[in-house]
């Protein structure tokens, strides 16, 4: 795959907010894009984090491409560099997407697959047009997935410990959403099969994920800036969630 050099593209007049790394607007091939830079982790003084800069741009790209491969609406992303930093260009969007509740649960399942723990009510929503019509925004802001703040050594240690790998994949994770005042483990919600809308989304998406697993793995393997450990970790943790949560949910539901 080609890594685009964005150095020669001028900043446009589009303004973007958010706290996870610097952002700027550029125009590329006649379209407006949001350019996302890696967050400076040293400045944030985060505990138990050894990376100087996060891997969020490449994780945003991978997470978004997985959504795309499963054929869910998602913003278009391009992986590139600017001023020596890995960046991801996210196309500005404005298009129609129906079905709020179905869309939410689709995101819930896909975010569980890629380990995006930062989905909240400020990074998904509704487009309100000037004529008063409303549409669901395509999925965006997937940079906080696949343990984007981990270095190779931490990934290697966890991969070599089956219990820690399962804990990190699904057993001990939390997302931003709350139930009864406590942050939930999304995998427990899926495994419980107590929410009909969630279960419907599992049945909608699990076959599509399975049918595209080879493409997901190939896409990750072909990213030249990833280390071999990163590639193995990303593929392994996605496979673990697919096999031990999504497939098991369907199997257990059939038994019941």
Beta strands, then each sheet from edge to edge (+ up, - down):
strand 1: 4-5
strand 2: 23-28
strand 3: 31-37
strand 4: 77-82
strand 5: 85-91
strand 6: 126-128
strand 7: 134-136
strand 8: 178-179
strand 9: 182-183
sheet 1: 1+ 4+ 5- 3+ 2-
sheet 2: 6+ 7-
sheet 3: 8+ 9-
end
